Amino acid sequence: MSVKQAEETSNVNMLIYLLLRYPHVFFINYNLSKNLFCISFMLKEVLENERYITFRKSFSDCLVTFKDMVSVNHTTRIKRRNVDGRTLLQVTWKNSNISIEEVNLVSSLVLKEFHKELIIETRKENYMQRKNDEGEVYEYLPPRKKESEENLLAFREAGRVYVFDK
């Protein structure tokens, strides 16, 4: 296996890991050429403007505090989009190195605020509670190489994870 193939496999495995670890993540877009990583969450209903503004302020405050504590300097942005009577919340990072702790923080903030409204895939067996000797644990998301054309889109449907190179 070439180095490029190994990197691509690692990126795909990372997306699968994240979707299995966070069943409330709707989909992930990992665009290496644009140096972007986006996690999306889907709410069952349209989010009221006032609630979104309040959440966005709290979300931003928490991320600023986190970034100050761990001394990282990158751009994290949250936005929403109404889609057929539902709300898509998108959190986008522009960075070369994002920690799993930051993904966990973002995921926890969204889950805490919107637990009842989130579309969450339920499974009979929790993947992360099983002992998996072959599974990789990611401390940091792999660094993105600007020369790469890879643009991965990952989502879950009917208990399966799909990853596509757009």
C-alpha positions in Angstrom: 0.0 0.0 0.0 1.4 3.4 -1.0 1.7 6.3 1.5 -1.1 8.1 -0.2 -3.4 5.1 0.0 -2.5 4.6 3.7 -3.4 8.3 4.3 -6.7 8.0 2.5 -7.6 4.8 4.4 -6.7 6.5 7.7 -9.0 9.5 6.8 -11.9 7.1 5.9 -11.3 5.2 9.1 -11.4 8.4 11.1 -14.7 9.4 9.6 -16.2 6.0 10.3 -14.9 6.2 13.9 -16.5 9.7 14.4 -19.9 8.7 13.0 -19.9 5.5 15.2 -18.7 7.4 18.3 -21.3 10.2 17.8 -24.6 8.8 16.6 -26.1 12.3 16.7 -23.7 13.6 14.0 -25.8 13.7 10.8 -22.9 13.9 8.3 -19.2 14.9 8.0 -17.5 16.8 5.2 -13.7 16.6 5.3 -12.2 18.7 2.5 -8.5 18.5 2.5 -7.9 20.8 -0.5 -9.8 23.7 1.3 -8.4 22.8 4.7 -12.0 22.4 6.1 -13.6 20.0 8.4 -17.4 20.2 8.9 -19.7 18.2 11.3 -23.4 18.6 10.8 -26.3 17.8 13.1 -30.0 17.6 12.0 -32.9 18.9 14.2 -36.4 17.5 13.7 -37.9 21.0 13.5 -37.1 24.5 12.5 -35.0 26.2 15.2 -36.4 29.6 16.4 -34.1 32.5 15.7 -33.9 33.6 19.3 -32.9 30.2 20.6 -30.3 29.8 17.8 -28.7 33.2 18.7 -28.6 32.3 22.4 -27.1 28.9 21.6 -24.6 30.4 19.2 -23.4 32.9 21.8 -23.0 30.2 24.5 -21.3 27.9 22.0 -18.8 30.6 21.0 -18.0 31.4 24.6 -17.3 27.8 25.4 -15.1 27.4 22.4 -13.1 30.6 23.1 -12.5 29.3 26.7 -11.4 25.9 25.4 -9.1 27.4 22.8 -7.5 29.7 25.5 -7.0 26.7 27.8 -5.3 24.5 25.3 -3.6 27.3 23.3 -5.0 26.7 19.8 -5.7 29.3 17.3 -8.0 28.3 14.5 -11.4 29.4 13.1 -14.5 27.5 14.2 -17.9 28.6 12.8 -21.4 27.5 13.4 -24.3 28.1 11.1 -27.8 26.8 10.5 -29.9 26.1 7.5 -33.6 25.2 7.3 -34.2 22.2 5.2 -37.8 20.9 4.6 -39.1 21.8 8.1 -35.9 20.8 9.8 -32.7 22.6 10.8 -29.2 21.6 9.8 -26.6 22.9 12.2 -23.1 22.9 10.7 -19.9 23.4 12.7 -16.9 24.1 10.5 -13.2 24.2 11.4 -10.5 25.8 9.2 -7.4 24.2 10.6 -4.7 21.6 10.1 -5.0 20.0 13.5 -8.3 19.6 15.4 -8.3 17.6 18.7 -10.9 14.9 19.4 -11.5 16.8 22.7 -12.7 19.8 20.6 -15.0 17.5 18.5 -16.3 16.0 21.8 -16.9 19.5 23.3 -18.9 20.6 20.2 -20.8 17.4 20.1 -21.6 17.7 23.8 -22.8 21.3 23.5 -25.1 20.4 20.7 -26.4 17.3 22.4 -27.0 19.1 25.7 -29.0 21.9 24.1 -30.9 20.0 21.4 -31.1 16.5 22.8 -34.9 16.2 22.3 -34.8 17.8 18.8 -31.8 16.0 17.4 -32.1 13.2 14.9 -30.1 10.4 16.5 -29.4 7.0 15.1 -30.0 4.3 17.7 -28.4 0.9 17.5 -28.9 -2.3 19.4 -25.2 -2.5 20.3 -23.1 0.5 21.1 -20.0 0.3 19.0 -17.9 2.3 21.4 -18.7 0.1 24.4 -17.5 -3.0 22.6 -13.9 -4.0 23.0 -12.2 -3.4 19.7 -8.6 -4.4 19.6 -8.2 -3.3 16.0 -9.9 0.1 16.4 -7.9 3.2 16.1 -8.1 5.9 18.7 -7.6 9.4 17.3 -6.1 12.0 19.5 -6.0 14.5 16.7 -7.7 14.5 13.4 -5.0 13.8 10.7 -3.4 17.0 9.3 -4.7 18.0 6.0 -2.3 18.4 3.0 -3.2 21.3 0.8 -2.0 19.4 -2.3 -4.5 16.7 -1.7 -7.7 16.8 -3.8 -9.5 14.5 -1.4 -13.0 15.8 -0.3 -14.7 13.1 1.8 -18.4 13.1 2.7 -19.5 10.6 5.3 -23.0 9.8 6.6 -25.0 7.1 8.3 -28.1 5.4 7.0 -30.0 2.4 8.3 -27.1 1.3 10.6 -24.4 1.6 8.0 -21.7 4.3 7.5 -21.0 5.5 3.9 -18.0 7.5 2.9 -17.7 9.1 -0.5 -14.9 11.0 -2.2 -16.7 13.9 -3.8 
